[in-house]
Amino acid sequence: MSESPLDIDQIALTELVACHECDLLMRKPQLAEGQLAECPRCGHDLYHHRSQVVRRSLALVIAALLLYVPANFLPIMQLNLLGRTSHETVWSGVLGLYDSGMQGIALIVFLCSMAIPLLKLLCQLSVLLSIRWRVGRRLGLLLYRAYHHLREWGMLEVYLMGILVSVVKLADLADLSLGTGLACFIALLLVQVWLEVTMSPHQIWETLEEGA
């Protein structure tokens, strides 16, 4: 569904939308479930009106929270080198960096791979519950803003790439077997990506503002 460019000088800001690609300002289209709004100038997707956003997003947030603990505390890999066996987890990696004198790097890894992803999920859960139960919409707005600021700092995909590179390099040096933690970590990353797609920002903002 394409929207025509704005041709009215005086209009409420809540009725306007700007294209993220070409900055065209236009009247916000009214969409039915399943419809997609497109920019008439560049064809960029403005937003998608999805069905049952809150219910589906809540299911994904709960799934992600259930995966969080095994992804970070179950062994990612088992390493057998010169007769010594070790079970490596995300948390043990943070502790290993800290004990090696690299406290700054340990802190960054902890924040980006554990603390901030958890805070993002808790913010999303609180926002969705405030919509579901129709309480605390003002707090929900604040938490949703905080979530958008935290998005740039949660870098699970970068940490996953580091794990995969380590697996490839260590495979020729020691006996290596992958653990359940790696499967949970990958599942957590996929669920979070799915959640980003499902939790339509414009619908969440509109719902929160209506009840604030």
GIZI-V767441 format. One record per backbone hydrogen bond with DSSP energy under -0.5 kcal/mol. CO is the residue of the C=O (numbers start at 0). NH is the residue of the N-H. E is the energy in kcal/mol with one decimal. If there is no record, write none. Layout:
# GIZI-V767441
CO,NH,E
CO,NH,E
This chain:
# GIZI-V767441
0,37,-2.5
2,39,-0.6
3,26,-0.6
8,10,-0.6
11,14,-1.7
12,15,-1.7
14,27,-3.9
16,25,-2.5
18,22,-1.3
23,18,-2.0
24,5,-1.5
25,16,-2.5
28,30,-0.7
31,34,-2.1
34,48,-2.4
36,45,-2.9
36,46,-0.9
37,2,-1.4
38,42,-1.7
43,38,-2.4
46,36,-2.8
47,49,-1.0
48,33,-3.2
51,55,-2.3
52,56,-2.5
53,57,-2.6
54,58,-1.8
55,59,-1.8
56,60,-2.7
57,61,-2.5
58,62,-2.0
59,63,-2.4
60,64,-2.4
61,65,-2.1
62,66,-1.6
63,67,-1.2
64,68,-0.8
65,69,-0.6
66,70,-2.2
67,71,-1.5
68,72,-2.2
69,73,-1.7
71,90,-1.9
74,180,-2.2
74,181,-0.6
75,178,-3.1
76,78,-0.5
76,87,-2.5
77,79,-0.5
77,176,-2.0
78,80,-0.6
78,85,-2.5
79,174,-2.1
80,83,-1.8
83,80,-2.7
85,78,-2.9
85,87,-0.6
87,75,-3.8
87,76,-1.3
88,92,-1.7
89,93,-1.7
90,94,-2.3
91,95,-2.5
92,96,-2.0
93,97,-2.1
94,98,-2.7
95,99,-1.2
96,101,-2.2
97,100,-1.4
100,102,-0.7
101,105,-2.4
102,106,-2.3
103,107,-2.0
104,108,-2.7
105,109,-2.4
106,110,-2.6
107,111,-2.7
108,112,-2.4
109,113,-1.7
109,114,-2.7
110,115,-2.9
111,154,-1.1
113,117,-1.6
114,118,-2.5
115,119,-2.7
116,120,-1.9
117,121,-2.4
118,122,-2.5
119,123,-2.6
120,124,-2.6
121,125,-2.4
122,126,-2.5
123,127,-2.5
124,128,-2.4
125,129,-2.2
126,130,-1.6
127,131,-2.8
128,132,-3.0
129,133,-0.5
129,134,-1.3
135,139,-2.3
136,140,-2.3
137,141,-2.0
138,142,-2.7
139,143,-2.3
140,144,-2.0
141,145,-2.2
142,146,-2.4
143,147,-1.7
144,148,-1.5
145,149,-1.8
146,150,-1.2
149,152,-1.8
149,153,-1.1
152,154,-1.0
154,158,-1.7
155,159,-2.6
156,160,-2.0
157,161,-1.9
158,162,-2.1
159,163,-2.5
160,164,-2.4
161,165,-2.1
162,166,-2.4
163,167,-2.1
164,168,-2.2
165,169,-2.5
166,170,-1.3
169,172,-1.1
169,173,-1.9
173,175,-0.6
174,79,-2.7
176,77,-3.3
178,181,-0.7
178,182,-1.0
179,183,-2.3
180,184,-2.4
181,185,-2.5
182,186,-2.3
183,187,-2.5
184,188,-2.1
185,189,-2.4
186,190,-2.5
187,191,-2.1
188,192,-2.0
189,193,-2.5
190,194,-2.4
191,195,-2.1
192,196,-1.6
193,197,-2.3
194,198,-2.9
197,199,-1.9
199,203,-2.0
200,204,-2.9
201,205,-2.2
202,206,-2.2
203,207,-2.4
204,208,-2.6
205,209,-2.0
206,210,-1.2
207,211,-0.7
